[in-house]
């Protein structure tokens, strides 16, 4: 994984792709929750975001799937944030 710069993190829209029960335990401040399973239904909404996208989950597997899905649907500035702890370390 490429290390995410502090500038990218401050400019990006952070999307938490975990399940609702996981998000209920807490999520990255300012992040938007869009469950991985809901991404296909939210593509048009996500297209309205004018910032880079950082997707994260607990282990990085779901966020990687989310990044690949978005790239396959025409998104180019998407990044796997691995997990919220990684993002909070900046």
ABEGO torsion letter per residue (X at the ends): XBBBBAAAAAABBBBBABBAAAAAAEBBBGBBBBBAAAAAAAAAAAAABABBBBBBBAAGAAAAAAAAAAAAAGBABBBBAGBAAAAAAX
